[in-house]
Amino acid sequence: MPIWFAYTLIVLLVITSILLTLLILLHRGKGGGLSSMFGGGVSSSLAGSSVAEKNLDRYTVLVSVVWFAAIIGLGLWLRLQMNSGA
């Protein structure tokens, strides 16, 4: 496999790592989170999370899947490079 593939995976890994860190920090802890930051903390529904929190959960899961795929792809690329003797 070409070297640009590894560089692409490394860039994707760095971007998703930063994005995943920011998304996790936006989640509601004991004090609030994204929904209370924009005034949604008072109007919590009986169903649990607000729409903003549900969308934040979806984005976090999506970014974490991409992050995990980049980790696996980089590991497979490194294993192929070690086996080919390059």
C-alpha positions as CSV (number, residue, x, y, z in Angstrom):
1,M,0.0,0.0,0.0
2,P,1.2,3.5,-0.7
3,I,2.6,5.8,2.0
4,W,-0.1,8.4,1.3
5,F,-2.7,6.0,2.7
6,A,-0.9,6.0,6.1
7,Y,-0.6,9.8,6.1
8,T,-4.3,10.1,5.3
9,L,-5.2,7.7,8.2
10,I,-3.0,9.7,10.6
11,V,-4.6,13.0,9.6
12,L,-8.0,11.4,10.0
13,L,-7.0,10.0,13.3
14,V,-5.8,13.4,14.6
15,I,-8.9,15.2,13.4
16,T,-11.3,12.6,14.9
17,S,-9.4,12.6,18.1
18,I,-9.8,16.3,18.6
19,L,-13.4,16.2,17.5
20,L,-14.2,13.3,19.8
21,T,-12.6,15.1,22.8
22,L,-14.7,18.2,22.1
23,L,-17.9,16.2,21.7
24,I,-17.3,14.3,24.9
25,L,-16.7,17.6,26.7
26,L,-20.0,18.9,25.4
27,H,-22.0,16.1,27.0
28,R,-24.1,16.7,30.1
29,G,-22.5,15.8,33.3
30,K,-23.9,16.5,36.7
31,G,-23.9,20.2,36.0
32,G,-25.6,20.4,32.6
33,G,-23.7,20.2,29.3
34,L,-24.7,21.4,25.9
35,S,-28.5,21.5,26.5
36,S,-28.1,23.7,29.6
37,M,-25.5,25.9,28.0
38,F,-28.1,27.0,25.4
39,G,-31.0,27.3,27.9
40,G,-32.4,23.8,27.5
41,G,-31.6,22.7,31.0
42,V,-34.8,24.0,32.5
43,S,-37.1,22.4,29.9
44,S,-36.1,18.8,30.2
45,S,-38.8,16.4,29.1
46,L,-40.0,13.3,30.9
47,A,-38.5,11.1,28.2
48,G,-35.0,12.0,29.3
49,S,-32.6,13.7,26.9
50,S,-33.5,16.7,24.8
51,V,-33.1,16.7,21.0
52,A,-29.7,18.5,21.3
53,E,-28.4,15.8,23.6
54,K,-29.7,13.0,21.3
55,N,-28.1,14.5,18.3
56,L,-24.9,15.0,20.3
57,D,-25.0,11.3,21.2
58,R,-25.4,10.4,17.6
59,Y,-22.5,12.6,16.4
60,T,-20.3,11.2,19.2
61,V,-21.0,7.6,18.2
62,L,-20.4,8.4,14.5
63,V,-17.1,10.2,15.2
64,S,-16.0,7.3,17.5
65,V,-16.7,4.7,14.8
66,V,-14.6,6.7,12.3
67,W,-11.9,7.0,14.9
68,F,-11.9,3.3,15.6
69,A,-11.9,2.5,11.9
70,A,-8.8,4.8,11.5
71,I,-7.1,3.0,14.3
72,I,-7.8,-0.5,12.8
73,G,-6.8,0.7,9.3
74,L,-3.5,2.1,10.5
75,G,-2.8,-1.1,12.4
76,L,-3.5,-3.2,9.4
77,W,-1.4,-1.0,7.2
78,L,1.5,-1.2,9.6
79,R,1.2,-5.0,9.7
80,L,1.2,-5.2,5.9
81,Q,4.3,-3.0,5.8
82,M,6.1,-5.2,8.4
83,N,5.2,-8.4,6.5
84,S,6.3,-7.0,3.1
85,G,9.7,-6.1,4.5
86,A,9.6,-2.4,3.6
